[in-house]
Amino acid sequence: MPSSDATTNVPAPSLTEAGFVAPSEQDILSGVLADMNAALGGGANTALSTPQGQIALSETAILGDFLGAMIAVFNGVDPASSSGRMQDAIGRIYFMERRAATATTVTVQASVNAPGQTIAAGTVVAQGSDGNLYIAPQAVTLPQASTANFDLACQTTGAITCPANSLTLYQAGLGLASLANAAPGATGAEAENRTDFEARRQASVAANSIGQNASLMGALLELPGVTDAFVTDNPSPADVVQQGVTIPAYSQYVLVEGGDPEAIGQAILHKKPPGIPTTGAQSITVQDTNPVYAGNQPSYSFNYDRPTPVAVHVVMEIAALDTVPSNAAQLIQQAIVSYLTTGENRIRLGKTIYASRLSAVVDGLGDWAEVLTLTIGTDSSAGQNRLTLPINQLPTVTPDTVNVKVVL
């Protein structure tokens, strides 16, 4: 407290073991009115409609705003409740930066009419049925064949869905006659929110260790562009099936969605136990740049997998109430896609999706949304109450895979 003989009837805030405690605005107002009355010699009219009452209300609002800001600062130093700039500051202690939005990626199948031609990185190659443009993130040299498969990325970042068979060739002169996407794209992500940032911070603690599956998984999740990862191993002398994937004996299985192959290889090099083989359809060779080798750095080849996008279908019926809006289907599709693609509830590798939770999402839209039935599955018939895909399959949901029927 400042050295002063001044007194006030306004209760002071306190810093207790439970944290910063501020008085209520009603108690502050009562104290300010008492101070105002004393300053006016006593007997003053303290009705809030009087000039002195209005001054007291203004002072109360000023103090209330200041104390509210102080509470936000104190809450901001707790990782469990921090957000915004304060959460960014906590992240920097762990050498973390908030991730920017990422782009939706999709594999296309194209008919080639100019073998050997190169499509430059950044070229707009396809357009989606929603009007979004898709570019070649890296240069593509067309093979000496009639068809080619390559990846495209949405020009606009964020959680933009790319349903199967929704892309068409955008422009001529690229050496392509046509293209299509037989499978849905891997949906991008919005800029990292508070919940996801804190989950990644917790995972980064494991990333500081070496030799455990969680060590490598935590390191992979830290890489730019990586939206999900899964690491497991098979310590037995025979092949085993884990969560729908066959893993060879004595090997480590690394699954990564997104990210640069070189960075993935370096993460594997620095985090996996020496001498343990890796398994997967992708291969990357990296060099150990540790200065201890003094210019004679060894190289290592590692394998890892990329998940295959698989469409998740939702089939539901709602009651035909008089209050059901004309755009009910669109509202429900948007709510389900948002729930499954953003925040802590987004679908991840190996995660079980429960139909009951999707039903609760629809119920939350209003009294008009009375769900009669709701099932999920990997085809248009759905029919399941819960769905768990093999870990090497990436669940993908788009408005086109959410079928809403209004039933009398």
C-alpha positions as CSV (number, residue, x, y, z in Angstrom):
1,M,0.0,0.0,0.0
2,P,1.2,3.6,-0.7
3,S,2.3,5.6,2.3
4,S,-0.6,7.9,2.8
5,D,-3.1,9.0,5.5
6,A,-5.9,8.7,2.9
7,T,-8.7,6.2,3.7
8,T,-11.5,4.8,1.6
9,N,-14.6,2.7,2.0
10,V,-13.9,0.8,-1.2
11,P,-12.8,-2.7,-0.3
12,A,-9.3,-3.6,-1.4
13,P,-8.4,-6.6,-3.6
14,S,-6.3,-9.3,-2.1
15,L,-3.8,-11.9,-3.2
16,T,-4.5,-15.2,-1.4
17,E,-3.4,-18.8,-1.8
18,A,-6.4,-19.2,-4.1
19,G,-5.2,-16.4,-6.3
20,F,-6.1,-12.8,-7.0
21,V,-9.5,-11.9,-5.4
22,A,-11.3,-8.7,-6.4
23,P,-14.3,-7.2,-4.6
24,S,-17.6,-7.2,-6.4
25,E,-18.7,-4.1,-8.3
26,Q,-21.7,-3.7,-6.0
27,D,-19.3,-3.5,-3.0
28,I,-17.1,-1.1,-4.9
29,L,-20.1,1.1,-5.7
30,S,-21.2,1.1,-2.1
31,G,-17.7,2.2,-1.1
32,V,-17.4,4.9,-3.7
33,L,-20.8,6.3,-2.7
34,A,-19.7,6.3,1.0
35,D,-16.5,8.2,0.0
36,M,-18.6,10.6,-2.1
37,N,-21.0,11.3,0.8
38,A,-18.1,11.9,3.2
39,A,-16.4,14.3,0.7
40,L,-19.6,16.3,0.5
41,G,-19.9,16.7,4.3
42,G,-22.4,13.9,4.9
43,G,-26.1,13.7,4.3
44,A,-25.7,13.9,0.5
45,N,-28.2,12.3,-1.8
46,T,-26.6,9.1,-3.0
47,A,-29.2,8.2,-5.6
48,L,-27.6,7.0,-8.8
49,S,-29.6,9.5,-10.8
50,T,-27.8,12.4,-9.1
51,P,-24.6,13.9,-10.3
52,Q,-22.7,12.4,-7.5
53,G,-24.3,9.1,-8.2
54,Q,-23.3,9.2,-11.8
55,I,-19.7,10.0,-10.8
56,A,-19.7,7.0,-8.4
57,L,-21.0,4.8,-11.2
58,S,-18.2,6.0,-13.5
59,E,-15.5,5.4,-10.8
60,T,-16.9,1.9,-10.1
61,A,-16.8,1.0,-13.8
62,I,-13.2,2.2,-14.0
63,L,-12.1,0.2,-11.0
64,G,-14.1,-2.8,-12.2
65,D,-12.4,-2.7,-15.6
66,F,-9.0,-2.4,-14.0
67,L,-9.6,-5.3,-11.6
68,G,-11.0,-7.4,-14.4
69,A,-7.8,-6.8,-16.4
70,M,-5.7,-7.8,-13.4
71,I,-7.7,-11.0,-13.0
72,A,-7.1,-11.8,-16.7
73,V,-3.3,-11.2,-16.2
74,F,-3.2,-13.6,-13.2
75,N,-5.3,-16.2,-15.1
76,G,-3.0,-15.8,-18.0
77,V,0.1,-17.1,-16.2
78,D,-1.7,-20.5,-15.6
79,P,-1.4,-22.8,-18.6
80,A,-4.8,-24.3,-17.8
81,S,-6.6,-21.0,-18.5
82,S,-4.2,-18.7,-20.4
83,S,-5.1,-17.5,-23.9
84,G,-3.9,-15.0,-26.5
85,R,-0.7,-13.1,-25.9
86,M,-0.2,-14.6,-22.4
87,Q,-0.5,-18.2,-23.8
88,D,2.0,-17.2,-26.5
89,A,4.4,-16.1,-23.8
90,I,4.1,-19.4,-21.9
91,G,4.7,-21.2,-25.2
92,R,8.0,-19.4,-25.7
93,I,9.3,-20.9,-22.5
94,Y,8.9,-24.2,-24.3
95,F,10.3,-22.7,-27.6
96,M,6.9,-22.9,-29.2
97,E,5.1,-20.6,-31.5
98,R,1.4,-20.7,-32.3
99,R,0.7,-22.4,-35.6
100,A,-0.7,-20.6,-38.5
101,A,-3.6,-22.0,-40.5
102,T,-2.7,-24.9,-42.8
103,A,-4.1,-25.8,-46.3
104,T,-6.2,-28.7,-47.3
105,T,-4.2,-31.2,-49.4
106,V,-5.6,-33.8,-51.8
107,T,-4.2,-36.4,-54.2
108,V,-5.5,-36.1,-57.8
109,Q,-5.4,-38.5,-60.7
110,A,-4.7,-36.7,-64.0
111,S,-4.7,-37.7,-67.7
112,V,-1.4,-36.6,-69.2
113,N,-1.2,-35.2,-72.8
114,A,2.4,-33.8,-72.6
115,P,4.7,-36.2,-70.8
116,G,7.9,-34.6,-69.4
117,Q,6.3,-31.2,-69.0
118,T,6.9,-29.6,-65.6
119,I,4.2,-27.8,-63.6
120,A,5.9,-25.1,-61.6
121,A,5.3,-24.8,-57.8
122,G,2.5,-22.4,-57.0
123,T,0.7,-23.0,-60.3
124,V,-3.1,-23.1,-60.0
125,V,-4.0,-26.6,-61.3
126,A,-7.6,-27.4,-60.1
127,Q,-10.8,-25.8,-58.9
128,G,-13.2,-27.2,-56.4
129,S,-17.0,-27.3,-56.7
130,D,-17.1,-24.6,-54.0
131,G,-14.9,-22.3,-56.0
132,N,-11.7,-22.8,-54.1
133,L,-8.5,-23.1,-56.1
134,Y,-5.8,-25.8,-55.7
135,I,-2.1,-25.2,-56.4
136,A,0.9,-27.5,-56.9
137,P,2.9,-27.0,-53.6
138,Q,6.0,-28.4,-55.3
139,A,7.1,-28.6,-58.9
140,V,5.5,-31.6,-60.7
141,T,7.2,-33.3,-63.7
142,L,4.7,-35.3,-65.6
143,P,5.8,-38.9,-66.2
144,Q,6.2,-40.7,-69.5
145,A,2.8,-42.2,-69.1
146,S,-0.8,-41.5,-69.9
147,T,-1.8,-40.9,-66.2
148,A,-0.2,-39.3,-63.2
149,N,-1.0,-39.0,-59.5
150,F,0.2,-36.0,-57.5
151,D,-0.7,-33.8,-54.6
152,L,-2.4,-30.4,-54.6
153,A,-3.0,-27.9,-51.8
154,C,-5.8,-25.4,-51.4
155,Q,-4.8,-21.9,-52.1
156,T,-6.8,-20.7,-49.2
157,T,-5.7,-22.0,-45.8
158,G,-8.1,-23.2,-43.1
159,A,-10.6,-26.0,-42.5
160,I,-11.8,-26.2,-46.1
161,T,-13.4,-29.5,-47.0
162,C,-12.6,-31.2,-50.3
163,P,-15.1,-34.0,-51.0
164,A,-14.3,-36.8,-53.4
165,N,-14.8,-36.0,-57.1
166,S,-15.1,-32.3,-56.4
167,L,-12.1,-31.1,-58.4
168,T,-11.8,-30.2,-62.1
169,L,-8.9,-28.9,-64.2
170,Y,-8.6,-25.2,-63.8
171,Q,-6.6,-24.1,-66.9
172,A,-5.1,-25.5,-70.1
173,G,-1.5,-25.5,-71.1
174,L,-0.3,-27.6,-68.1
175,G,0.2,-30.8,-70.0
176,L,-3.0,-32.3,-68.6
177,A,-6.2,-33.3,-70.4
178,S,-8.3,-33.7,-67.2
179,L,-8.1,-34.5,-63.5
180,A,-10.2,-35.7,-60.6
181,N,-9.9,-36.7,-57.0
182,A,-11.2,-40.1,-56.2
183,A,-10.8,-39.7,-52.5
184,P,-11.6,-36.7,-50.3
185,G,-8.7,-34.4,-49.3
186,A,-7.1,-34.1,-45.9
187,T,-8.8,-31.1,-44.4
188,G,-6.6,-28.2,-43.4
189,A,-6.7,-26.5,-40.0
190,E,-7.5,-23.0,-38.8
191,A,-4.9,-21.0,-36.9
192,E,-4.1,-22.9,-33.7
193,N,-6.7,-22.2,-31.0
194,R,-6.2,-22.0,-27.2
195,T,-7.2,-25.6,-26.6
196,D,-5.0,-27.1,-29.3
197,F,-2.0,-25.0,-28.3
198,E,-2.2,-26.1,-24.7
199,A,-2.5,-29.8,-25.8
200,R,0.6,-29.4,-27.9
201,R,2.5,-27.7,-25.0
202,Q,1.7,-30.7,-22.8
203,A,2.8,-33.1,-25.6
204,S,6.1,-31.1,-26.0
205,V,7.1,-32.2,-22.5
206,A,7.4,-35.8,-23.8
207,A,9.2,-34.4,-26.9
208,N,12.1,-33.4,-24.6
209,S,12.8,-37.1,-23.8
210,I,14.6,-39.6,-26.1
211,G,13.9,-43.3,-26.8
212,Q,10.2,-43.5,-26.1
213,N,7.4,-43.7,-28.6
214,A,5.9,-40.6,-26.9
215,S,9.2,-38.8,-27.4
216,L,9.0,-39.2,-31.2
217,M,5.3,-38.5,-31.4
218,G,5.7,-35.3,-29.4
219,A,8.6,-34.2,-31.6
220,L,6.6,-34.9,-34.8
221,L,3.6,-32.9,-33.5
222,E,5.9,-30.0,-33.1
223,L,6.9,-29.9,-36.7
224,P,5.5,-27.2,-39.0
225,G,2.7,-28.4,-41.1
226,V,2.1,-31.6,-39.1
227,T,-1.6,-31.8,-38.2
228,D,-1.5,-35.3,-36.6
229,A,0.9,-38.1,-35.8
230,F,0.9,-41.6,-34.2
231,V,3.9,-43.7,-33.1
232,T,3.8,-47.3,-31.8
233,D,6.1,-50.3,-32.0
234,N,6.1,-54.1,-32.0
235,P,8.5,-55.6,-29.5
236,S,7.5,-59.2,-30.3
237,P,9.4,-61.7,-32.6
238,A,6.4,-62.0,-34.9
239,D,4.3,-59.6,-37.0
240,V,1.3,-58.2,-35.0
241,V,-1.8,-56.2,-36.0
242,Q,-2.2,-53.1,-33.9
243,Q,-5.3,-50.9,-34.4
244,G,-5.8,-52.3,-37.9
245,V,-2.2,-52.1,-39.1
246,T,0.3,-54.9,-39.4
247,I,3.6,-54.0,-37.8
248,P,6.7,-56.2,-38.5
249,A,8.6,-57.8,-35.6
250,Y,10.9,-55.6,-33.6
251,S,10.1,-52.4,-35.5
252,Q,8.7,-49.0,-34.9
253,Y,5.7,-47.7,-36.8
254,V,5.6,-43.9,-37.5
255,L,2.5,-42.3,-39.0
256,V,2.5,-38.6,-39.9
257,E,-0.1,-36.3,-41.5
258,G,1.5,-33.3,-43.1
259,G,5.0,-31.9,-42.6
260,D,8.2,-31.9,-44.6
261,P,9.9,-35.3,-45.2
262,E,13.4,-34.0,-44.3
263,A,12.1,-32.6,-41.0
264,I,10.3,-35.9,-40.3
265,G,13.5,-37.8,-40.9
266,Q,15.5,-35.6,-38.6
267,A,12.9,-36.1,-35.8
268,I,13.1,-39.9,-36.2
269,L,16.9,-39.7,-36.1
270,H,17.0,-37.7,-32.9
271,K,14.2,-39.4,-31.0
272,K,14.0,-43.1,-31.8
273,P,16.2,-45.7,-30.1
274,P,19.3,-46.6,-32.1
275,G,19.2,-49.9,-34.0
276,I,15.4,-50.2,-34.1
277,P,14.1,-50.5,-37.7
278,T,11.2,-48.3,-38.8
279,T,8.3,-49.4,-41.1
280,G,6.1,-47.6,-43.5
281,A,5.5,-46.9,-47.2
282,Q,7.5,-43.6,-47.3
283,S,11.3,-43.5,-47.1
284,I,13.6,-40.6,-46.3
285,T,17.4,-40.5,-45.9
286,V,18.9,-37.9,-43.6
287,Q,22.3,-37.1,-42.4
288,D,23.4,-36.8,-38.7
289,T,24.7,-33.3,-38.5
290,N,26.1,-33.6,-35.0
291,P,29.5,-31.8,-35.0
292,V,31.1,-34.7,-33.1
293,Y,31.5,-36.4,-36.5
294,A,33.8,-33.6,-37.6
295,G,32.8,-33.6,-41.3
296,N,32.3,-37.4,-41.6
297,Q,28.5,-37.4,-40.8
298,P,26.7,-40.7,-41.3
299,S,23.4,-41.0,-43.2
300,Y,20.4,-43.1,-42.2
301,S,17.3,-44.1,-44.1
302,F,14.0,-44.3,-42.2
303,N,10.5,-45.4,-43.2
304,Y,7.2,-43.8,-42.2
305,D,3.6,-43.8,-43.3
306,R,1.1,-41.2,-44.5
307,P,-2.5,-41.8,-43.6
308,T,-5.1,-42.4,-46.3
309,P,-8.1,-40.0,-46.2
310,V,-11.4,-42.0,-45.7
311,A,-14.8,-40.3,-46.0
312,V,-16.9,-40.5,-42.9
313,H,-20.7,-40.5,-43.7
314,V,-23.4,-39.3,-41.3
315,V,-27.0,-40.3,-41.9
316,M,-29.7,-38.7,-39.7
317,E,-33.4,-38.0,-39.5
318,I,-35.0,-35.1,-37.7
319,A,-38.6,-34.6,-36.8
320,A,-40.6,-32.4,-39.3
321,L,-41.7,-29.7,-36.7
322,D,-43.3,-26.5,-37.8
323,T,-40.2,-24.6,-36.5
324,V,-37.7,-26.4,-38.7
325,P,-36.0,-23.8,-40.9
326,S,-35.8,-24.1,-44.6
327,N,-32.0,-24.3,-44.4
328,A,-32.0,-27.0,-41.6
329,A,-29.8,-29.4,-43.6
330,Q,-27.2,-26.8,-44.2
331,L,-27.1,-25.7,-40.6
332,I,-26.7,-29.3,-39.4
333,Q,-24.0,-30.0,-41.9
334,Q,-22.0,-27.0,-40.9
335,A,-22.4,-27.8,-37.2
336,I,-21.2,-31.5,-37.6
337,V,-18.3,-30.6,-39.9
338,S,-17.2,-27.8,-37.5
339,Y,-17.4,-30.2,-34.5
340,L,-15.3,-32.9,-36.2
341,T,-12.7,-30.7,-37.8
342,T,-11.9,-28.0,-35.2
343,G,-10.9,-27.7,-31.6
344,E,-10.4,-30.5,-29.0
345,N,-13.2,-32.7,-30.5
346,R,-11.7,-32.9,-34.0
347,I,-11.3,-36.4,-35.4
348,R,-7.7,-37.7,-35.1
349,L,-5.8,-40.8,-36.1
350,G,-7.3,-43.8,-34.3
351,K,-9.9,-41.8,-32.4
352,T,-13.4,-43.3,-32.0
353,I,-16.3,-41.2,-33.3
354,Y,-19.6,-41.6,-31.4
355,A,-22.9,-41.0,-33.0
356,S,-24.4,-39.9,-29.7
357,R,-22.0,-37.0,-29.5
358,L,-23.0,-35.8,-33.0
359,S,-26.6,-36.1,-32.0
360,A,-25.9,-33.7,-29.0
361,V,-24.3,-31.3,-31.4
362,V,-27.4,-31.2,-33.5
363,D,-29.7,-30.9,-30.5
364,G,-27.7,-27.8,-29.5
365,L,-28.8,-25.9,-32.6
366,G,-32.3,-25.3,-31.1
367,D,-35.6,-26.7,-30.1
368,W,-36.4,-27.3,-33.8
369,A,-33.6,-29.9,-34.1
370,E,-35.2,-33.0,-32.7
371,V,-33.0,-36.0,-33.8
372,L,-34.9,-39.2,-34.4
373,T,-31.9,-41.3,-35.7
374,L,-28.3,-40.7,-36.4
375,T,-25.7,-43.3,-37.5
376,I,-22.2,-43.1,-38.9
377,G,-20.0,-45.2,-41.3
378,T,-17.6,-45.2,-44.2
379,D,-20.2,-45.4,-46.9
380,S,-23.6,-43.8,-47.6
381,S,-25.5,-46.4,-45.7
382,A,-23.7,-45.5,-42.4
383,G,-25.5,-47.7,-39.9
384,Q,-23.1,-47.6,-37.0
385,N,-23.3,-46.1,-33.6
386,R,-19.6,-45.6,-33.3
387,L,-16.7,-45.7,-35.7
388,T,-13.0,-46.4,-35.2
389,L,-10.9,-46.5,-38.3
390,P,-7.4,-48.2,-38.5
391,I,-4.8,-45.7,-37.4
392,N,-3.4,-45.4,-41.0
393,Q,-6.7,-44.0,-42.2
394,L,-7.5,-40.3,-41.7
395,P,-11.3,-39.7,-41.1
396,T,-12.6,-36.9,-43.3
397,V,-16.0,-35.4,-43.2
398,T,-17.5,-32.8,-45.6
399,P,-21.0,-31.4,-46.0
400,D,-21.5,-33.8,-48.8
401,T,-21.1,-36.8,-46.5
402,V,-23.7,-35.5,-44.0
403,N,-27.2,-36.7,-45.2
404,V,-30.1,-35.0,-43.4
405,K,-33.7,-36.2,-43.8
406,V,-36.8,-34.5,-42.4
407,V,-39.3,-37.1,-41.4
408,L,-43.0,-36.6,-40.7
